[in-house]
Amino acid sequence: MIRPFMWQANHLLTSLWDDETNFREQVIMQLKFEAAIFNAEVLQALNDGGKHRNLSDDWAETHYIEFYASDIEMAWEKIQQKYRADKGYVIKTIDEVA
């Protein structure tokens, strides 16, 4: 059984049970990342003189979103799940930040 929760904003504390009796804790370091994202559908709608049906016009411009992940691969996975390409989102970059 795994029970994760955020601990001190940049660590993930995971509690694990071995053989249902032995309890142990594992701390996994979380890194801070910033993703640069815009929505191509919004940009196209504005260029065509219209509006996107669900998103505000500001999504035609780059948004910078900060989030935590264990590594760069997990960062890409997390952000691609939330800001999906099939919904018009374009992830320009993901960088680790201090």
C-alpha positions as CSV (number, residue, x, y, z in Angstrom):
1,M,0.0,0.0,0.0
2,I,1.4,3.5,-0.9
3,R,0.1,6.7,0.7
4,P,1.9,9.8,-0.7
5,F,1.4,13.3,0.5
6,M,3.3,16.6,0.1
7,W,5.9,17.4,2.8
8,Q,7.7,20.7,3.1
9,A,6.6,21.7,-0.5
10,N,9.6,20.0,-2.2
11,H,9.6,16.5,-0.9
12,L,7.3,13.6,-1.3
13,L,6.9,11.4,1.7
14,T,5.8,7.9,0.8
15,S,4.8,5.4,3.5
16,L,5.1,1.8,2.6
17,W,4.3,-1.4,4.4
18,D,6.4,-4.5,4.0
19,D,4.7,-7.9,4.7
20,E,1.8,-6.0,6.3
21,T,3.7,-5.5,9.6
22,N,6.9,-3.6,8.9
23,F,6.5,0.1,8.4
24,R,9.1,2.2,6.6
25,E,9.2,5.6,5.1
26,Q,10.9,6.8,1.9
27,V,11.5,10.5,1.1
28,I,11.7,11.3,-2.6
29,M,13.1,14.7,-3.6
30,Q,10.8,16.8,-5.8
31,L,12.3,19.3,-8.2
32,K,10.7,22.5,-9.3
33,F,10.0,23.0,-13.0
34,E,8.6,25.7,-15.2
35,A,6.7,24.9,-18.4
36,A,6.1,27.4,-21.2
37,I,2.7,26.6,-22.8
38,F,0.3,28.2,-25.3
39,N,-2.8,27.0,-27.1
40,A,-2.6,26.8,-30.9
41,E,-6.4,26.6,-31.2
42,V,-6.8,29.9,-29.5
43,L,-4.1,31.5,-31.6
44,Q,-5.7,30.2,-34.8
45,A,-9.2,31.4,-33.7
46,L,-7.8,34.9,-33.0
47,N,-5.9,35.0,-36.3
48,D,-9.2,34.0,-38.1
49,G,-11.0,36.9,-36.3
50,G,-12.9,34.7,-33.9
51,K,-12.7,33.4,-30.4
52,H,-12.1,30.0,-28.9
53,R,-15.3,28.3,-27.6
54,N,-13.8,27.4,-24.1
55,L,-10.5,29.3,-23.5
56,S,-9.7,32.9,-23.0
57,D,-7.8,34.9,-25.6
58,D,-4.7,35.1,-23.4
59,W,-4.0,31.4,-24.1
60,A,-2.7,32.6,-27.5
61,E,0.3,33.9,-25.6
62,T,2.8,31.8,-23.6
63,H,1.8,30.9,-20.1
64,Y,4.5,30.0,-17.6
65,I,3.4,27.3,-15.1
66,E,5.5,26.1,-12.1
67,F,5.1,22.6,-10.7
68,Y,7.0,19.8,-9.0
69,A,8.2,16.5,-10.4
70,S,10.8,13.9,-9.5
71,D,12.8,14.4,-12.7
72,I,12.5,15.9,-16.2
73,E,10.9,12.8,-17.7
74,M,8.2,12.9,-15.0
75,A,7.8,16.7,-15.6
76,W,7.1,16.1,-19.3
77,E,4.7,13.3,-18.4
78,K,2.7,15.4,-15.9
79,I,2.4,18.5,-18.0
80,Q,1.5,16.5,-21.2
81,Q,-1.3,14.8,-19.2
82,K,-2.7,18.1,-18.0
83,Y,-2.1,20.2,-21.2
84,R,-2.9,17.8,-23.9
85,A,-1.9,18.3,-27.5
86,D,-5.3,17.0,-28.8
87,K,-6.8,20.1,-27.0
88,G,-4.5,22.4,-28.8
89,Y,-1.9,23.0,-26.1
90,V,1.7,23.4,-27.3
91,I,4.4,22.8,-24.6
92,K,7.4,24.9,-25.8
93,T,9.8,24.1,-23.0
94,I,10.2,22.7,-19.6
95,D,13.1,23.9,-17.5
96,E,14.2,23.1,-13.9
97,V,14.1,26.2,-11.7
98,A,15.8,27.0,-8.5
